Amino acid sequence: MIGIASYGAYIPLWRLSRAVIAKEWGDAPAPGERSVANYDEDSVTMGAAAAIDCLNGMDRNTVDGLLFATTTSPYIEKQASPTVAMAADLRTDIVTADYTNTLRAGTIALRAAADAVKAGTAKKMLVSAADLRIGKPRSQFEMNFGDGAAALLVGDTDVVATIESSHSISHDITDVWRPEGGTYVMAWEDRWVFQEGYFSAMKQVATACMEKCGLTPKDISKVVYYAPDARRHTELARMLGFDAKTQVQDPLFNAVGNTGAAHALMILVAALEEAKPGDRIFLASYGDGADAFILQVTNQIEKVRNVRGVKGHLEPKRMVSDYMSYARWRGIIEPEPAARRPAMQSPSAVGLWRERDGVLRFRGGKCKTCGTVQHPPQRVCTRCHTKDNFESIRLSDKKGKIFTFSMDYITGTPDVPMVIPIVDLEGGGRLLTTMTDRDINEVQVGMPVENSFRKIFYAEGIHNYFWKVIPERDKVGTFSPRADSIL
């Protein structure tokens, strides 16, 4: 049977309280918080993180394709999926494709992946969905949106949930959109958006999908579906006849927010984390139409518990202390440039291509003579001086510890100071890089860190990516300040 063989997710470490947003504009306090991608994150880096989480412990050479879904691709004319595939260290002889321009891009990609496996053109297809949407300041979109990603591995063996049925409809309506070149998401009047758009399409697709299988709402164990906000999520459950307390999966609005094209798949990942063999899951998403799926959980579900998923990303977090920090990260306000610094030069397209294995795949070289690990890969071993006798090894999933570090308060960065550590990696290798998602008072020699795919800079229309280190995610909140910290 065709189904989901593994799952993963990514939620940024940073959260912004909705009360902070309301206070900035003098509005009444709002409950909950939303996830906020750091200044060096985008849909590509988050999609890569979710894909890597999904493939944890698996042979990545078995993946035959990667479909990337987003409404916020960094390029209008250039695929983002090959970059995600490179960061995930997948083979080059695979299918890559971008699914964009609609909020249901994630479920459209899921259906395409299942069709490819069913047709026999692929054995395993990886679907990664991520979004970083921006609402106008003081809008409900700004309050409700969140940043995040989810990934599903679709295959025909060892599946944790089979795809029993699916149904899709097309629904042409101008309700929520973002024009070419536009920064902010726009919408028509609420009654039109919800009554003629969202509720109409979702009721139609849900009814048709369950009728295909001869199911009623009582036959469903968990209900997973996209909604623009918490109120409309509750209203749709009532319209469809589902029990909001016992059947409906938490839509993550209070802790994360609406994550756009990734939202339905993120909720599905959260449902699979708690699922039991035999459970039926109803999945639906909306955007210029709607998709619906009936999934059934198998006995393999207990074998996929080694990913961080949604649970592992929800608990460790840091709070953005003020609205202005968020506004700078999203480009809503421009930070003051560093004094006497020259303009950022465009990266070399030739250089990026030549160093792609070391930069995007984050591969180093391991000397076959003495076992020394080096990054970037070199021709001559620094220890035994053997020439051209290296094997390529992946370093992206290696954790490490800070050997030493410095802090640069002058470099033009939105996150002053720039923390520059030298890291000793597990299994050998020493890395000079930068550190993000950190509290400068906690950074210290011996601190455990892990690698994270991030943006370095954007110049002349080119997005430049590399690997930085972050505090080990599972230990955030347990680090003690240094003795010389400025508290």
C-alpha positions in Angstrom: 0.0 0.0 0.0 1.1 3.6 -0.7 1.5 5.7 2.4 3.7 7.8 4.7 6.9 6.0 5.7 8.3 8.8 7.9 7.6 12.3 9.0 9.4 15.3 10.4 8.9 19.0 11.2 10.7 22.2 12.0 9.6 25.1 14.2 11.9 28.1 14.7 13.3 28.5 18.2 12.0 32.0 18.5 8.4 32.9 19.6 6.7 36.3 19.7 3.9 36.8 22.2 0.8 38.3 20.7 0.5 40.5 23.7 3.8 42.1 22.6 2.3 42.8 19.1 -0.8 44.2 20.6 1.1 46.5 23.0 3.2 47.9 20.1 0.0 49.2 18.5 -2.0 50.0 21.7 -4.5 47.2 21.1 -6.1 44.9 23.6 -3.9 42.0 24.7 -4.2 38.9 22.6 -3.7 35.3 23.9 -0.9 32.9 22.8 2.2 33.3 20.8 3.5 32.7 17.3 6.7 31.2 16.0 9.1 33.6 14.3 11.9 32.6 12.0 15.3 34.2 12.8 16.7 36.8 10.4 18.9 34.1 8.8 16.0 31.7 8.1 13.6 31.4 5.2 11.3 28.8 3.7 14.3 27.0 2.1 16.2 26.6 5.4 13.1 25.6 7.3 12.1 23.1 4.5 15.6 21.6 4.6 15.5 21.3 8.4 12.1 19.4 8.3 13.4 17.2 5.5 16.5 16.3 7.5 14.3 15.6 10.6 12.1 13.3 8.5 15.1 11.3 7.2 16.8 10.9 10.6 18.5 7.5 10.8 17.5 6.6 7.2 19.6 5.9 4.1 19.2 9.1 2.1 20.2 7.3 -1.1 16.9 5.5 -1.1 15.0 8.8 -1.8 14.0 9.2 -5.5 12.6 12.7 -5.4 12.0 15.8 -3.4 8.9 18.0 -3.8 9.1 21.4 -2.1 5.9 23.3 -1.3 5.7 27.0 -0.3 4.1 30.3 -1.1 7.3 32.2 -0.1 10.0 30.8 -2.3 13.1 33.1 -2.3 13.1 33.1 -6.1 10.5 33.8 -8.8 12.5 32.1 -11.5 14.7 29.4 -10.0 13.7 26.2 -8.2 14.2 26.0 -4.4 13.8 22.2 -4.3 17.3 21.5 -5.5 18.8 23.6 -2.7 16.6 21.7 -0.2 17.8 18.5 -1.7 21.4 19.5 -1.5 21.1 20.6 2.1 19.5 17.2 2.9 22.4 15.5 1.0 20.2 13.6 -1.4 21.4 12.0 -4.7 21.6 14.2 -7.8 19.7 11.7 -10.0 16.3 12.4 -8.4 13.2 14.4 -9.4 13.0 17.8 -7.8 10.0 20.1 -8.2 8.5 23.2 -6.6 4.8 23.5 -5.7 3.9 27.1 -5.2 1.3 29.9 -5.4 -1.4 28.3 -3.2 -1.9 27.5 0.4 -2.7 23.9 -0.4 0.7 23.4 -2.1 1.7 20.9 0.6 -1.2 18.6 0.0 -0.9 19.0 -3.8 2.7 17.8 -3.5 1.6 15.0 -1.2 -0.8 13.7 -3.8 1.8 14.0 -6.6 4.3 12.1 -4.5 1.7 9.3 -3.9 0.8 9.2 -7.6 4.5 8.8 -8.5 5.0 5.9 -6.1 1.8 4.3 -7.2 2.8 4.6 -10.9 6.2 3.0 -10.1 8.3 5.9 -11.2 9.7 6.2 -7.7 10.0 4.1 -4.6 10.3 6.9 -2.1 9.4 10.6 -2.5 10.1 13.3 0.1 7.6 16.1 0.4 8.8 19.2 2.3 6.5 22.2 2.9 7.5 25.5 4.6 6.3 29.0 4.7 7.3 32.4 6.1 4.4 34.7 5.3 4.3 38.3 6.4 1.1 40.2 7.4 0.8 43.9 7.3 1.7 45.6 10.6 -1.3 45.7 13.0 -3.3 43.3 10.9 -4.9 40.0 12.0 -2.5 38.3 9.6 0.4 39.6 11.6 -1.2 38.2 14.8 -2.2 34.8 13.3 0.7 33.9 11.0 3.5 31.6 12.2 6.7 30.2 10.6 7.4 26.6 10.2 7.8 23.5 8.1 6.8 19.8 7.8 8.1 16.9 5.8 6.6 13.5 4.8 8.3 10.5 3.2 5.9 8.7 0.8 6.7 5.1 -0.1 5.2 1.7 -0.6 7.0 -0.3 2.1 7.1 0.0 5.9 4.5 2.8 5.8 3.3 4.2 9.1 0.0 5.4 7.6 -1.6 4.2 4.4 -3.4 6.6 2.0 -6.8 4.9 1.7 -8.5 7.6 -0.4 -8.3 11.2 -1.6 -10.4 13.8 -3.3 -9.7 17.2 -4.7 -11.8 20.1 -6.1 -10.8 23.3 -7.9 -12.4 26.5 -6.7 -11.5 29.8 -8.4 -12.0 32.7 -6.0 -10.0 35.8 -5.1 -10.2 35.6 -1.3 -6.6 35.6 0.0 -3.6 36.5 -2.2 -0.2 38.1 -2.6 0.5 39.8 -5.9 3.9 39.4 -7.7 6.4 41.7 -6.0 4.1 42.1 -3.0 5.4 41.7 0.6 2.2 41.4 2.5 -0.7 38.9 2.2 -4.0 40.5 1.2 -7.6 39.5 1.6 -11.1 40.4 0.6 -14.0 41.0 3.1 -14.3 38.3 5.8 -17.8 37.0 5.0 -16.8 36.5 1.3 -13.5 34.9 2.2 -15.0 32.4 4.7 -18.5 31.7 3.4 -18.0 31.6 -0.3 -14.4 30.5 -0.1 -13.1 28.4 2.8 -16.3 26.8 4.3 -17.9 26.1 0.9 -14.8 24.3 -0.5 -13.9 22.4 2.6 -17.4 21.1 3.2 -17.6 19.9 -0.4 -14.3 18.1 -0.4 -14.8 16.5 3.0 -18.2 15.2 2.2 -17.1 13.8 -1.2 -14.0 12.1 0.3 -15.8 10.3 3.1 -18.6 9.2 0.8 -16.0 7.6 -1.5 -15.0 5.3 1.4 -18.4 4.9 2.9 -17.4 6.6 6.1 -19.2 9.0 8.5 -17.6 11.5 10.9 -17.9 8.9 13.7 -15.5 6.5 11.9 -12.7 9.1 12.1 -10.2 8.9 14.9 -8.4 12.2 14.3 -9.3 15.2 12.1 -6.5 17.3 10.7 -7.2 20.3 8.5 -6.0 23.7 7.5 -7.9 26.8 8.8 -7.1 30.5 8.6 -7.6 31.0 12.4 -8.8 29.3 15.5 -12.4 30.5 15.2 -12.9 29.2 11.7 -11.2 25.9 12.7 -13.8 25.3 15.4 -16.7 26.4 13.2 -15.7 23.9 10.4 -15.5 21.0 12.9 -19.1 21.7 14.0 -20.3 22.0 10.3 -18.7 18.7 9.4 -20.1 16.9 12.5 -16.8 16.2 14.3 -16.4 16.4 18.0 -13.9 19.2 18.7 -12.8 17.7 22.1 -12.2 14.1 21.1 -11.6 14.0 17.4 -10.0 17.3 16.2 -6.2 17.6 16.4 -4.9 20.7 18.1 -4.2 23.2 15.1 -1.3 24.8 17.0 -2.7 28.4 16.7 -1.9 29.3 20.3 1.7 28.0 20.2 2.8 28.4 16.6 0.2 30.1 14.4 -0.9 29.6 10.8 2.1 28.3 8.9 0.5 28.6 5.4 1.4 25.8 3.0 3.0 23.8 5.8 0.1 24.1 8.2 -2.0 21.0 7.4 1.1 18.8 7.2 2.4 20.1 10.5 -0.8 19.3 12.2 -0.7 15.8 10.5 2.8 15.3 11.9 1.5 16.2 15.4 -1.4 13.7 15.0 1.0 10.9 13.9 3.1 11.5 16.9 0.2 10.4 19.1 -1.5 7.9 16.7 -2.1 4.2 17.4 -2.3 1.4 14.9 -5.8 1.3 13.3 -6.5 5.0 13.8 -8.2 6.7 10.8 -7.0 10.2 10.1 -8.9 12.7 8.0 -6.6 15.3 6.4 -7.8 18.3 4.4 -6.3 21.6 3.1 -7.6 24.7 1.4 -6.4 27.2 -1.2 -7.9 27.9 -4.6 -9.8 24.6 -4.0 -9.3 21.9 -1.5 -7.7 18.4 -1.0 -8.8 15.7 1.3 -7.3 12.3 2.3 -8.2 9.3 4.4 -5.2 7.8 6.1 -5.0 4.6 8.3 -2.2 4.1 10.8 -0.3 0.8 10.7 1.7 -1.2 13.1 4.9 0.5 11.8 4.0 3.7 13.6 6.1 2.9 16.7 9.2 2.6 14.6 9.2 6.3 13.7 9.7 7.9 17.1 13.3 9.0 16.7 12.5 12.4 15.0 12.0 15.7 16.8 8.8 16.3 14.9 6.4 18.9 16.3 6.7 17.9 20.0 10.5 18.1 19.9 10.4 21.6 18.5 7.6 23.1 20.6 9.2 22.8 24.0 12.6 24.4 23.5 12.1 28.1 22.7 13.3 31.7 23.2 11.0 34.7 23.3 11.5 37.7 21.1 11.5 40.5 23.7 10.2 43.3 21.6 8.3 44.0 18.4 11.1 46.0 16.8 13.4 42.9 16.7 10.7 41.0 14.8 10.2 43.9 12.5 13.9 44.1 11.7 14.1 40.4 11.0 11.2 40.6 8.6 12.5 43.7 6.8 9.4 45.8 8.0 11.9 48.4 9.2 15.4 48.8 8.0 18.2 48.5 10.6 20.8 51.2 10.7 23.8 50.1 8.5 27.1 49.4 10.1 29.3 52.5 10.0 32.0 52.8 7.3 31.2 49.4 5.9 31.3 48.8 2.1 28.2 47.6 0.4 27.7 43.8 0.3 29.3 42.3 -2.9 27.4 39.8 -5.0 28.5 36.2 -4.4 30.0 34.4 -7.3 27.7 32.0 -9.0 30.7 30.0 -10.3 32.2 29.9 -6.8 28.9 28.7 -5.3 28.6 25.9 -7.8 32.2 24.9 -7.4 32.0 24.6 -3.6 28.4 23.2 -3.5 29.4 19.9 -1.8 31.2 21.7 1.0 28.8 24.6 1.3 25.3 23.1 0.7 25.7 19.4 1.4 28.2 20.3 4.2 30.6 17.5 3.3 34.1 17.3 4.5 37.0 15.0 3.7 38.3 12.1 5.9 41.9 11.1 5.3 42.0 7.4 4.4 45.5 7.1 5.8 45.2 8.7 9.3 41.4 9.3 9.7 41.7 13.1 10.1 38.5 15.0 9.2 38.8 18.4 7.4 36.3 21.0 6.3 36.4 22.5 3.8 37.7 19.4 1.9 41.4 19.7 1.0 43.8 17.8 -1.3 46.5 17.4 1.3 45.9 16.0 4.9 46.9 18.5 7.5 48.1 15.8 9.8 49.9 13.2 7.8 50.3 15.2 4.6 49.0 12.4 2.3 47.8 13.8 -1.0 44.4 13.1 -2.7 43.5 10.2 -0.4 40.2 11.4 1.1 36.7 10.0 1.4 33.7 12.3 1.4 31.7 12.4 4.6 28.5 14.3 5.7 29.1 16.7 8.6 25.6 18.3 8.8 24.3 15.7 11.2 27.4 15.8 13.5 27.0 17.6 16.8 30.0 19.3 18.5 31.3 21.4 21.2 32.7 25.0 21.2 36.5 24.9 21.4 36.9 28.7 21.5 34.9 31.7 20.3 35.0 35.5 19.7 32.3 38.2 19.4 32.3 40.9 16.7 30.3 44.0 17.6 31.2 45.9 14.4 30.2 43.6 11.6 27.0 44.7 10.0 24.5 42.0 11.1 20.9 42.2 12.4 22.0 40.1 15.4 24.8 42.0 17.1 27.3 40.7 18.2 28.3 38.1 15.6 29.4 35.1 17.5 32.3 33.3 15.7 33.1 29.9 17.3 35.6 27.2 16.5 33.8 23.9 16.9 35.1 20.4 17.5 32.8 18.0 15.8 31.9 14.5 17.0 34.0 11.9 15.2 36.7 14.4 14.4 37.0 17.7 12.5 37.2 21.3 13.5 34.9 24.0 12.0 35.2 27.8 11.9 31.7 29.2 11.5 29.1 31.6 13.0 26.6 31.0 15.7 22.9 31.8 15.6 19.8 31.4 17.9 22.1 32.0 20.8 22.1 34.0 24.1 25.5 35.7 24.2 25.5 35.3 28.0 25.4 31.5 27.7 28.0 31.1 25.0 31.0 29.4 26.5 33.9 26.9 25.8 32.6 23.4 25.9 29.0 24.3 25.0 27.3 21.6 23.0 26.1 22.7 19.6 24.5 21.3 16.4 24.5 22.4 12.8 21.7 24.4 11.1 21.3 25.3 7.5 20.9 29.1 7.2 21.1 32.2 5.0 24.4 34.0 5.0 23.4 37.1 3.0 21.4 38.3 0.0 23.0 40.5 -2.6 22.3 41.4 -6.2 19.3 39.0 -6.3 21.3 36.0 -5.1 20.5 34.1 -1.8 23.6 32.7 -0.2 23.3 29.7 2.1 25.7 28.0 4.5 25.7 26.0 7.7 25.9 27.7 11.1 25.8 26.2 14.6 23.1 26.7 17.2 22.9 25.6 20.8 21.9 22.0 20.9 18.1 22.3 20.6 17.2 19.7 23.1 19.2 21.5 25.8 17.9 25.1 25.2 16.8 26.5 28.6 19.4 24.4 30.5 22.5 26.5 29.8 23.9 28.5 32.6 25.3 32.1 32.0 29.1 32.4 31.9 30.7 33.8 35.0 31.8 36.9 33.0 28.3 37.4 31.4 26.7 40.9 31.3 23.2 40.2 32.7 
